[in-house]
Amino acid sequence: MGYSPVESDRYGPIQVPEQEKLSLLDAAREMFGFEHLLPGQAEIMHCVARGEDVLAILPTGGGKSLTYQLPSLRDTTGCTLVISPLIALMKDQVDKLPRGVSHLATAINSSLEGDELHRRLEGVERGKYRLVYAAPERLRQPSFIHSMRRGGVNRLVIDEAHCVSMWGHDFRPDYLHIAESRRLLGQPPLLALTATAPPGVRNDILQRLGPMRVVSGEVLRSNLRFEVIQLRNQDEKLQSLLDICSHEPGAGIVYAGTRARCEELASLLRSQGVTAIHYHAGIEDRARAQEEFMSGRARVIVATIAFGMGIDKPDIRFVLHFEPSSSLESYYQEAGRAGRDGLPSRCVLLYARADQGTLRARSKRDALGVKLLRGTLAAIKKQVEPATVGRVVLDDLRRDLQVDETPVRVAISLLEQAGLIRRGPDIPRCLTLWMACPLGARDRDLESFCRACGLQPRQRVECDPLEVARVAGLDPATIEERIWNGCASGSLSCRASARDMLLELRQTPRDAQERIGALLDQYEQVREQRVNEMVAYANTRHCRHGHICTYLSGYGPQRCKACDNCVPRPVAPRIDLMAEWEQMLVILRVAGRGWGRRKLIFVLRGDAAAPASALDGPGFGALAFRSEPALEHLIDRLLAAGFLQARRLEHGGVALRLTPSGTRALQHPEAVRALTEAPTTCHTAEPTHTLDAEWSEDAEALYQRLRQWRLERARAKGVPAFMIAHDALLRRIAAAHPRSEQALSQISGIGPHKLQEYGTELLALINQ
């Protein structure tokens, strides 16, 4: 990892005196046991010591934390406030501090009970801590700002500073409030840290947080080998996953796009002898799963992006993405968790032609629209009106809108930028007040508030500050700050309960529609750009290190010694999977139980949805390395060849059973082997799109629309989805793309009844 400072024109080069470097190294050795400083650390700490505002851009594993931890722990008074986006990240930073200094750090977050939170805030006020970690949402709480001001803030550190930018890959609206909070804290020096800041994001950070000296370390990490394996379909992805995880030594992370896919891939790896576990936000004991991987008891962890931030396992030898990330910054950050010990490691992306369509569909699904903004504004009015200012409960908004927390927060931010609402400090549901002595005439508004809630000297009162402010005719956005000022003078003591947003409904601007349109266009443009950047990386034939470096910093090498385009990798040994004819025999053996097509596939793939009676039986999970479409294709071929027969049941379902030919084939497999070796004719089952290299992005997009339509129709009729249409039929429709009823009727599986009932709807979907 090299170092190349990138300075803005208004700042000169950083010259660190040799004596200061030695002093920093001695302190790092004494406190942390480090024998050397990483490139850029001394320069950044030199600027921090001089009280400069700095934007530091260092790669993942580049030692960003030390640049503020070491100066903070050398302070004798005051503290450094570190704004961090995740509780897990805060906990990891505090837990990793050496035992001799760990008592000087604390985290203030929503996981703390009331008494513990109060105890830690009192510790902040007494100057007990040198490092205080908090989420950006905490900056909207006057009680927190009050405690920090009393304790003294020497510097403000913004971790993951790219979160302040709408152009960044992890925009968090609460980061936009940091500049105002910094003013309330007394304008302490600022250190903003990130590993991923392309020029557009960098400029946005400077615009949001103010002018800063920019110190940028070299992006290139030469010990990481970047590879993209171009594949045709899901089956080839599964086999490549097995090849790499089975043959690549050391610990590895596999990133998957959904929780279900995580569980599916971990199960597949275990079925082939790889010690693997899954990790996502939906599992109950995430700490145990993480510990299994960190301790080495599980060699591979299959995870969503919920895993990784702040995880410091230096000996990860490979990171494999089963699907592309949502942005190139995210991909580089996730891949960069490999090889933090400096040893050679692999970063592999498995990429199929359909992934581009999937990325665009995911981006479109997650995009904000006018409908969500209108719904959010209506839900806010529902909680606030008939007043113009009121408490808004985030959980109630999420329930009303039926979306996750992040889109709601982004929607509120966009509504505020459009001038439709204004957000104030978060307001407590309850304040517990104690008056030690009369207030006098120091603050008329505070005196009015105390009278309105009936507070007398030597008396304790619990009240809703919003209601009391309304009764007293006071601004609820400023009253809590006045209360804490009263506490600072010794007249009052106060404790606050859980908080909600305080929102003001503003008069709709004349150009509100244009403002919202412009904001949504910008938001959509950002999302589209991210997809394009990820696809460009996957398809480039130039140096991958150079591609990433140029994107993130504006310059990069034309050739390297650690990517598949510059130094092609020798063909790796493939895992010894059973031949296709052997897979067909497995299907015949399992099909003898008389299950329907879907249940049969669940059993073969080891899916949790398989019948309970099959979980411990022969064949369960035997073909987990094949995708559902591939197994559909094999079953179709066995049906067409007469080894299996579909039998309609009385209740309307369909069960598969062995024919006499199928029974004989189990005793004499040559017939099945001949089937796989002989070319298929027009009378055999049609190949599915996953085995067809010509399956287009348009076909994939239509297939996904058809599946969504089928799900909605099945829910409306109260029947299983397969009774509307099997996946194989939907794939045939997507591949053929019929434009008329006549063409639709020619597709195998579309009979007169289906054509009459669903023909118009299907053609409307096709012609979208």
RACOR-V256825 format. One line per field, one symbol per residue. ss: DSSP state (@ for helix, = for strand, . for the rest). psi: psi as a letter, one per 40 degrees, with the letter a starting at -180 (. if undefined). burial: + if it has 16 or more other C-alpha atoms within 10 Angstrom, else -. Layout:
BEGIN
ss=???
psi=???
burial=???
END
This chain:
BEGIN
ss=.................@@@@@@@@@@@@@@@........@@@@@@@@@....====........@@@@@@@@@....=====...@@@@@@@@@......@@@====.....@@@@@@@@@@@@.....====.@@@@@.@@@@@@@@@@.======..@@@@........@@@@@@@@@@@@....======....@@@@@@@@@@@...====.......========..@@@@@@@@@@@@@@...=====...@@@@@@@@@@@@@....====......@@@@@@@@@@....====............======......@@@@@@@@.........========.@@@@@@@@@@@@@...@@@@@@@@@@@@@@@....====.@@@@@@@@...@@@@@@@@@@@@@...===...==..=====........@@@@@@@@@....=..====.@@@@@@@@...@@@@@@@@@@@@@...=====..=======......@@@@@@@@@@@@@@@@@@@@@@@@@@@@....@@@@@@@@@@.........=................@@@@@@@@@@@@.....@@@@@@@@@......@@@.............@@@@@@@@@@@@@...=====.....=====.@@@@@@@@..@@@@@@@@...........@@@.....@@@@@@@@@@@@@@@@@@@@@...@@@...@@@@@@@@@@....@@@@@......@@@@@@@@@@@@@@@..
psi=hihhhhiideiiihhhiddddddddddddddeeheiiihddddddddddefihhhhhiiheefdddddddddeeieiaihhhhieidddddddddeiideedeeiihhieehiddddddddddddefdidhhhiidddeehddddddddddhhdihhhifeeeehdeiefhhdedeedddddddeefiihhhhiehgiddddddddddeihihhhhihdhgeehhhihhhidaddddddddddddddhiaiihhhididddddddddddddeehhiiihieeidgdddddddddeedhdhhhiaeehdhehghdfhdihhhdiiieiddddddddeeifeeeihiihhhhhidedddddddddddeiiidddddddddddddddieiehihhhdddddddefiidddddddddddddeedihhaihhidhhhihhdiidafdhdddddddddefhiifihhhihdddddddefiheeeddddddddddeediiihiaiiiihihhihhidfdddddddddddddddddddddddddddeieihdddddddddeeiiidiaefidddgihihihiigiiidddddddddddeeefiiddddddddefieeiideedeihehedfdeiidddddddddddddeedihhhhideeihiiihiddddddddgeddddddddiiiieeiihiideeheehiddddddddddddddddddddefiideediiddddddddddfieiddddeehhegiddddddedddddddde.
burial=--+-++--------------+--+++++--++----++++++++++++---+++++++++++-+-++++++++----++++++++-+-++--++--+----+-++++++-------+--+++-++-++++++++++++++++++++++++++++++++++++++++++++++++++++--++--+--+++++++++++--++-+++--+--+++++++++++++++++--++++++++++++++++----+++++++-+-+++++++++-++-+++++++--------++-+++---++++++++-++-+-+++++++++++++++++++++++++++++---+++++++++++++++++--+----++--++-+++-+++-++----++++----++--------++++++++++-++++++++++++++-++++--+-----++++++-++-++-----++-++++++-+-+-++-+++++++++---++++++--+++++++------+--++--++--++-+++-++++++-++---++++++++++++--+--++-+++++--------+-----+-++++++++++-++++++++++++++--+---++---+++++++++++++++++++++++-++++-------++++++--++-++----+++-++--------+++++++---++--+++++++++-+++-++------+--++++++++++++-++-----++---++----+---+--++--+--
END
